[in-house]
Amino acid sequence: MLVDYSDDEQEIMDNKPKSILVNPEVDCSHLVKKKEEEKALELSKTYNFLGQKKNHLTGNVESVYYNDAVFEEQFHKFNVYGFAVDPNERNRRVIACNQKQEELSTLMKEGYDVDAADPLFSKNVLAGMHKEDKLKQQELKQNRVKANDPSKGEFMGPWAGQQDEQFENIQMNEEQQKLLDQLEEQRKQKIDESKKQEENFVPYMEQHVSQTEQFGGRQFIAPPPELKYVDHTCYIPKRCIQTFHGHTKGVQVCKFFPKFGHLMLSGSLDHKIKMWDIIGNKQCVRTYYGHQGALRDLNFSNDGRTFLSAGYDKKILVWDTEYGKVTQTINLQHFPYCVRLNPDPAKQHSFLLGSSDKRIKQFDIRSGQQTLVYDEHLQAINTITYFNQNRKFVSSSDDKKLFIWEFGIPVVIKHISDPEMHAVTATAVNPSGLNWVGQQSNNLIIVYDTKAGNFRMNRKKNFKGHVSAGYACGVTFSADGQFLASGDSEGRVFFWDWKTAKSYRTIQAHDNVCIGVEWHPIEPSKVVTCGWDGVLKLWD
């Protein structure tokens, strides 16, 4: 429709009606051709079919990124309903099966390009699909056997089958019954034998190196005379100087001997505890056999003469480091996750245990009895860390909360919980005692200030870049507090500067998860890592 506005001033002054031409004869064929050319050009750009040679026997193949989940969904639709939508995000083209979607396939054969957003597709195909599903569900409900009265023994409920279904009671013959009885007897015998072995098992220690050759006749736990603690500046290690082999399964935890670090203790999933010489010939000197399950945690006393071991056999063993004897055995009903002796010299006989029963239990080593229970958490306990001159301790759990306690008083004095928080799986305290760090399950290390006994979050300082979600990868400080190190689920070790929170170095340490990292207390740049590849490595 064309409108002709006259420019004559006289007509404007007289307010005469303007002339209108209705349905003029106009040739629009060039517009249609232009639209078809644009569509063909768009198709050629999208699928790269035009202007190129065939790169496949049946046509042209183009590499396109798509989501695996979307592809599986459309593949399932094609097998069940007979149609699928192209998983390529650039084009929502529909693909139909000749047998299940005859109407849709005929339209596509005639040249009709069906789009997923097309109303024809949504009205005919999707509506028909929903109708078929409803009809199938109605048929299944009609053919289902009645549930009967719940008060009687014939009640079937949601487990009622279909009326047409027939069940056959398969009975075993004599040979099959005898074989089944033999297998059951063998299973019971294995259970009885394992119980007898557990009852008759006695913990012991195996010495690999003679004490006179290795230590020159001095006491086993005595440090070398040349090893003395001196204030020093620490550095980030660069290379691996020693690899410790001996464990047959993944290593779960490693601990240096207190103050001197001339010996190292490691606990593995192969039920063994090994003592390694770090300063001398760098080999395994002792193996402690006491647990019948994987090791979970180890903890030295202040002088290193005793250490605690917790395993998945639901036992806590108190070991004499020098003679390799178990002085106390504590049997539990739940799995222990962490054990911590009180660092206060006057309270070295007490230790805290965090287990899978949501409780923190306090034990006395001298009697082996439980003396106190801290019961406030809602899920398993992950870590226990002392601070404020060992008067208080903080506990973390899978319930994504942090509780502050006073030692000996089973009442929470501070409750830390936030919707953005995640479960804390590993912790460490700065050598200055003024900061506490926690490894969260969202690949982030959080920091809390512990000055004057307070416990406040430092939101300005976060350490990230590693991947620790789902694993309790350990964290550690250098002896001077200048650097922070953490393990990684991909076997890496990350080193950050404590003041700036910048990542200084990343080392590919293990082939599997790097679960533990420990900085040497005296050597300025020596770090030990342990991983689930069954290897410990010393870095310098």
C-alpha positions in Angstrom: 0.0 0.0 0.0 1.4 3.4 -1.1 0.4 6.8 0.3 0.9 9.9 -1.9 1.2 13.1 0.1 0.6 16.1 -2.2 3.0 19.1 -2.0 0.5 21.5 -3.3 0.0 24.3 -0.7 -3.5 25.0 -1.9 -4.7 21.5 -1.1 -3.2 21.9 2.3 -5.0 25.1 2.9 -8.3 23.7 1.7 -7.9 20.6 4.0 -8.7 18.3 1.1 -8.4 14.5 1.6 -5.1 13.0 0.5 -5.1 10.5 -2.2 -4.5 6.8 -1.3 -3.5 4.0 -3.7 -4.6 0.5 -2.5 -2.9 -2.8 -3.6 -0.5 -1.3 -6.2 1.2 -3.7 -8.6 4.7 -4.2 -7.3 7.3 -6.8 -8.2 8.8 -8.3 -5.0 10.5 -11.3 -6.6 14.0 -9.8 -6.1 13.3 -9.5 -2.3 12.4 -13.2 -2.2 15.5 -14.2 -4.1 17.6 -12.0 -1.7 16.1 -13.8 1.3 16.8 -17.2 -0.1 20.4 -16.2 -0.9 20.9 -15.0 2.7 19.5 -18.2 4.1 21.8 -20.3 1.8 24.8 -18.3 2.8 23.9 -18.7 6.5 23.6 -22.5 6.0 26.9 -22.6 4.2 28.6 -20.7 7.1 27.0 -22.9 9.7 27.6 -26.4 8.3 30.4 -25.5 5.8 28.7 -27.6 3.1 29.1 -25.1 0.2 32.2 -24.1 -1.6 34.4 -26.9 -0.1 35.4 -30.4 -1.1 34.2 -33.5 0.6 36.4 -34.5 3.5 34.4 -37.7 4.3 33.0 -40.6 2.2 29.4 -39.4 2.7 29.8 -35.6 2.8 31.4 -32.9 4.8 32.4 -33.4 8.5 32.9 -30.4 10.8 34.3 -30.5 14.3 31.7 -28.9 16.7 31.8 -28.5 20.5 28.8 -29.9 22.3 27.9 -30.8 25.9 28.1 -34.5 26.7 25.0 -34.4 28.9 22.9 -32.8 26.1 24.2 -35.3 23.6 23.2 -38.3 25.8 19.8 -36.7 26.4 19.1 -36.3 22.7 20.5 -39.8 21.9 18.0 -41.3 24.4 15.1 -39.3 22.9 16.0 -40.5 19.4 16.0 -44.2 20.6 12.7 -43.8 22.5 10.6 -41.2 20.7 12.2 -41.2 17.3 13.4 -37.7 17.1 16.3 -35.6 18.4 17.5 -32.0 18.4 21.0 -31.2 17.1 23.2 -30.7 20.2 25.1 -28.0 18.5 24.2 -24.7 20.2 24.4 -22.7 17.0 21.5 -24.5 15.4 18.5 -26.3 16.9 17.8 -28.5 13.9 15.6 -31.6 14.4 16.5 -35.1 13.2 13.6 -37.6 12.8 13.4 -41.4 12.5 11.3 -42.8 9.6 9.7 -45.5 11.6 8.6 -43.6 14.7 8.0 -40.1 13.3 6.6 -40.6 9.8 4.9 -37.2 9.5 8.0 -35.3 10.6 10.3 -37.3 8.4 8.2 -36.8 5.3 8.2 -33.0 6.0 11.9 -33.1 6.2 12.2 -35.1 3.0 10.1 -32.5 1.2 12.6 -29.9 2.1 10.9 -28.4 5.2 13.7 -27.4 7.6 12.3 -28.2 11.1 13.5 -26.2 14.0 13.1 -27.0 17.7 11.5 -23.6 18.2 9.1 -24.1 15.4 5.4 -24.1 16.6 4.7 -27.0 14.2 7.3 -29.1 16.0 6.1 -28.2 19.5 2.4 -28.7 18.7 2.5 -31.9 16.7 5.5 -33.9 17.9 5.9 -32.8 21.5 2.2 -32.9 22.2 1.9 -36.3 20.7 4.8 -37.5 22.7 3.2 -36.4 26.0 -0.1 -38.0 25.0 1.7 -41.3 24.3 3.4 -41.2 27.7 0.1 -40.5 29.5 -1.6 -43.4 27.7 1.2 -45.8 28.6 1.0 -44.7 32.3 -2.8 -45.2 32.3 -2.5 -48.6 30.8 0.1 -49.6 33.4 -2.2 -48.4 36.2 -5.2 -50.2 34.9 -3.3 -53.5 34.5 -1.6 -53.2 37.9 -2.7 -55.7 40.6 -4.7 -54.1 43.5 -2.8 -53.3 46.6 -5.4 -54.9 48.9 -6.0 -54.0 52.5 -3.0 -52.7 54.4 -4.2 -54.3 57.6 -3.9 -57.7 56.1 -0.9 -59.7 55.1 -1.8 -59.6 51.4 -0.9 -55.9 51.1 1.3 -55.3 48.1 1.5 -51.5 48.0 3.8 -49.9 45.4 5.4 -53.3 44.8 2.3 -54.8 43.2 3.0 -56.2 39.7 1.0 -56.3 36.5 -2.0 -58.7 35.9 -0.3 -60.3 32.8 2.9 -61.0 34.6 3.8 -64.5 35.5 6.4 -65.5 38.0 8.2 -68.8 38.1 9.6 -70.2 41.4 13.0 -71.4 40.5 14.2 -74.2 42.8 17.8 -75.4 43.2 18.7 -79.0 42.6 20.8 -81.0 45.1 24.1 -80.2 43.5 23.4 -76.4 43.6 22.2 -76.6 47.2 25.4 -78.5 48.2 27.6 -75.9 46.5 25.7 -73.1 48.2 26.2 -74.7 51.6 29.9 -75.2 51.0 30.4 -71.6 50.1 28.5 -70.5 53.2 30.7 -72.7 55.4 33.8 -71.3 53.8 32.6 -67.7 54.4 31.9 -68.5 58.1 35.3 -70.1 58.5 37.1 -67.1 57.1 35.2 -64.8 59.5 36.1 -67.0 62.4 39.8 -67.2 61.4 40.0 -63.4 61.0 38.4 -62.9 64.5 40.9 -65.4 66.0 43.8 -63.5 64.3 42.6 -60.2 65.7 42.3 -61.7 69.2 45.7 -63.4 69.1 47.5 -60.5 67.3 50.2 -58.8 69.4 51.7 -55.5 68.3 55.4 -55.5 67.6 58.3 -53.5 66.1 60.8 -54.6 63.4 64.2 -53.1 63.4 65.8 -52.7 59.9 69.1 -51.1 60.8 71.3 -52.0 63.9 71.5 -49.2 66.4 75.3 -49.3 66.7 75.9 -48.9 63.0 73.3 -46.3 62.4 73.4 -44.1 65.6 76.9 -44.7 66.9 75.6 -46.4 70.1 73.6 -43.3 71.2 69.9 -43.5 72.1 67.6 -44.1 69.2 65.5 -41.0 69.5 68.4 -38.8 70.6 69.2 -36.2 67.9 72.7 -35.9 66.4 74.9 -33.5 68.4 75.4 -31.2 65.4 71.7 -30.7 64.9 70.7 -27.6 66.9 67.8 -25.2 66.5 68.8 -21.7 65.3 66.6 -18.9 64.0 66.9 -19.0 60.3 65.2 -17.7 57.1 63.3 -20.4 55.1 63.2 -20.8 51.4 60.9 -22.6 49.0 62.4 -26.0 47.8 63.2 -26.5 44.2 63.9 -30.2 43.6 63.4 -33.7 45.0 66.6 -35.0 46.8 65.2 -38.3 48.1 62.3 -40.7 47.5 61.3 -43.0 50.2 59.8 -46.4 49.1 58.5 -49.1 51.4 54.8 -48.7 51.7 52.7 -50.9 49.5 49.6 -48.6 49.5 49.0 -44.9 49.7 50.6 -42.9 52.6 48.0 -41.1 54.6 50.0 -39.0 57.1 53.6 -38.1 57.9 55.1 -36.3 60.9 58.6 -35.0 61.8 60.2 -35.8 65.2 59.4 -32.7 67.4 61.9 -29.8 67.5 64.8 -31.6 65.6 63.2 -33.5 62.7 66.0 -36.0 62.4 63.4 -38.8 62.2 60.1 -39.0 60.4 57.0 -41.1 61.1 54.6 -42.2 58.3 51.3 -44.0 58.4 49.9 -45.8 55.4 46.8 -47.5 54.1 48.7 -50.8 54.3 48.3 -50.9 58.1 52.0 -50.1 58.8 53.8 -47.3 60.6 57.4 -46.6 59.4 60.2 -44.6 60.9 62.6 -42.9 58.5 66.0 -41.5 59.0 66.2 -38.0 57.5 69.6 -36.8 58.5 71.7 -40.0 58.0 71.4 -42.6 55.3 67.7 -41.6 54.5 66.2 -45.0 54.7 63.6 -46.9 56.8 65.0 -47.8 60.2 61.9 -49.2 61.9 58.4 -50.6 61.1 55.6 -50.7 63.7 53.0 -53.4 63.3 49.9 -52.8 65.5 46.9 -51.9 63.4 44.8 -54.2 61.4 43.2 -51.4 59.4 44.4 -48.4 57.4 46.1 -45.6 59.4 44.3 -42.3 59.8 46.4 -40.1 62.0 49.6 -39.9 64.0 50.7 -37.5 66.8 54.0 -37.1 68.7 54.4 -36.0 72.3 56.5 -33.0 73.0 59.7 -34.9 73.7 59.0 -37.6 71.0 59.2 -40.5 73.4 55.6 -41.6 72.8 53.3 -41.2 69.8 49.6 -42.0 69.2 48.3 -43.8 66.2 44.6 -44.0 65.0 43.4 -46.5 62.5 40.3 -47.7 60.8 40.3 -50.8 62.9 38.7 -48.6 65.6 41.7 -48.6 67.8 44.0 -45.9 69.4 47.5 -47.2 70.2 50.0 -45.5 72.5 53.5 -46.4 71.4 56.9 -46.2 73.1 59.0 -44.7 70.3 62.3 -46.0 71.7 61.4 -49.6 72.4 58.5 -50.0 69.9 56.0 -51.3 72.5 52.4 -50.5 72.9 51.8 -49.1 76.3 48.1 -48.6 76.0 45.3 -49.8 73.7 42.0 -48.0 73.5 39.2 -49.8 71.7 36.4 -47.7 70.1 33.0 -48.2 68.6 33.5 -45.7 65.8 36.2 -44.7 63.4 38.8 -42.2 64.8 39.6 -39.3 62.5 42.0 -37.2 64.5 44.0 -37.5 67.7 45.8 -34.6 69.5 47.9 -34.7 72.6 47.7 -31.6 74.7 51.0 -29.7 74.1 50.9 -28.3 77.6 53.8 -30.1 79.5 51.6 -30.4 82.6 48.8 -32.1 80.5 50.8 -34.5 78.3 48.8 -37.4 79.7 45.5 -36.2 78.1 44.6 -36.3 74.5 41.5 -35.4 72.4 39.9 -37.8 69.9 37.6 -36.7 67.1 35.6 -39.6 65.6 32.7 -40.4 63.2 30.1 -40.3 66.0 30.1 -36.5 66.0 31.8 -36.3 69.4 35.1 -35.1 70.8 36.3 -37.4 73.5 39.0 -36.7 76.1 41.2 -39.7 77.3 43.8 -40.2 79.9 46.8 -42.2 78.7 47.8 -43.4 82.1 44.5 -45.2 82.7 43.2 -45.5 79.1 39.8 -44.3 80.3 37.5 -41.6 78.8 37.3 -38.6 81.1 35.2 -36.1 79.2 32.9 -35.7 76.1 32.5 -32.6 74.0 29.2 -33.1 72.2 27.8 -30.3 70.1 28.7 -31.1 66.4 26.1 -32.6 64.1 28.5 -34.7 61.9 31.9 -36.4 62.0 34.8 -34.5 63.5 37.6 -33.6 61.0 40.2 -31.6 62.9 41.2 -30.5 66.4 43.7 -27.6 66.9 45.0 -26.0 70.1 45.7 -22.2 70.4 46.0 -19.4 73.0 48.8 -21.2 74.8 46.9 -24.5 74.6 44.1 -23.3 76.8 41.5 -23.4 74.0 41.0 -25.5 70.9 39.0 -25.2 67.8 37.2 -28.2 66.2 35.9 -28.5 62.6 33.3 -31.0 61.3 31.5 -32.1 58.2 28.5 -30.0 59.4 30.4 -26.9 58.1 30.8 -25.3 61.5 33.7 -24.3 63.7 33.4 -24.5 67.5 35.7 -22.9 70.1 36.1 -24.8 73.4 38.1 -24.3 76.6 40.1 -27.5 77.4 38.4 -29.4 80.1 35.1 -27.6 79.8 32.6 -29.3 77.4 30.7 -26.1 76.6 31.0 -24.2 73.3 32.3 -20.6 74.0 32.1 -19.5 70.3 30.0 -20.9 67.4 31.1 -20.0 63.9 28.7 -20.8 61.0 28.0 -19.1 57.7 26.0 -20.1 54.6 29.1 -19.6 52.5 31.3 -21.8 54.7 32.4 -25.3 53.7 33.7 -28.2 55.8 37.3 -27.7 57.0 39.3 -30.8 56.5 42.9 -29.8 57.6 44.3 -27.0 59.8 47.6 -25.4 60.8 48.7 -22.7 63.2 51.3 -20.0 62.3 54.6 -20.5 64.3 53.9 -17.0 65.9 50.6 -18.4 67.3 48.6 -15.5 66.0 46.9 -17.1 63.0 45.0 -20.2 62.3 44.4 -21.5 58.7 41.9 -24.1 57.5 41.6 -26.1 54.3 38.0 -25.8 53.1 36.3 -28.2 50.7 35.8 -25.4 48.1 39.5 -25.2 47.1 40.1 -22.3 49.4 42.3 -21.8 52.5 40.7 -19.5 55.1 42.5 -17.5 57.8 41.5 -16.6 61.3 43.3 -14.3 63.7 43.8 -15.7 67.2 45.3 -12.7 69.0 44.6 -12.5 72.8 42.5 -15.6 72.6 40.1 -14.2 70.1 39.1 -16.1 67.0 38.1 -13.7 64.1 38.1 -14.3 60.4 40.6 -12.4 58.3 38.6 -11.8 55.0 41.4 -9.9 53.3 43.6 -13.0 53.2 42.7 -16.1 51.2 44.9 -18.7 49.5 43.6 -20.4 46.4 44.7 -21.9 43.1 44.9 -25.5 44.2 42.2 -28.3 43.9 41.5 -29.9 47.3 37.7 -30.5 47.1 36.8 -33.9 48.4 40.2 -34.6 50.0 41.7 -33.7 53.4 44.9 -32.3 51.8 47.3 -31.1 54.6 48.6 -27.6 55.1 51.8 -26.5 56.8 53.9 -23.4 57.7 57.6 -22.8 57.3 59.5 -22.5 60.5 59.7 -18.7 60.2 56.1 -18.4 59.2 57.0 -16.7 55.9 55.5 -19.4 53.6 52.4 -21.6 53.5 52.3 -24.9 51.7 49.4 -27.2 50.8 48.8 -30.5 49.0 46.5 -31.0 46.0 44.2 -33.6 44.6 46.2 -33.7 41.4 49.5 -34.5 43.2 50.8 -31.0 43.3 52.3 -28.9 46.1 51.5 -25.1 46.2 53.7 -22.6 48.0 52.3 -19.1 48.9 53.8 -16.0 50.5 52.1 -15.5 53.8 51.9 -11.7 53.7 50.8 -11.2 50.1 48.9 -14.5 49.6 50.6 -14.9 46.2 51.4 -18.3 44.8 55.2 -18.4 44.4 55.8 -22.0 43.2 53.9 -25.1 42.2 55.6 -28.6 42.2 54.2 -31.7 40.6 55.2 -34.0 43.5 53.1 -37.2 43.2 51.2 -39.2 40.6 48.2 -39.4 42.8 46.7 -37.2 45.6 49.2 -35.3 47.6 47.6 -35.8 51.0 50.3 -34.5 53.4 52.9 -31.8 53.5 55.4 -31.1 56.4 58.0 -28.4 56.7 61.2 -29.4 58.5 61.5 -27.6 61.9 65.3 -26.8 61.5 66.4 -27.2 57.9 65.4 -23.9 56.1 64.2 -25.4 52.8 63.4 -29.0 53.4 59.8 -30.2 52.9 58.4 -33.8 53.0 55.3 -34.7 51.0 53.3 -38.0 51.0 50.7 -39.2 48.6 48.4 -42.0 47.7 50.9 -43.3 45.2 52.6 -45.0 48.2 55.7 -42.7 48.1 57.2 -40.1 50.4 59.5 -37.4 48.9 62.0 -35.1 50.5 62.4 -31.7 48.7 65.2 -29.1 49.1 
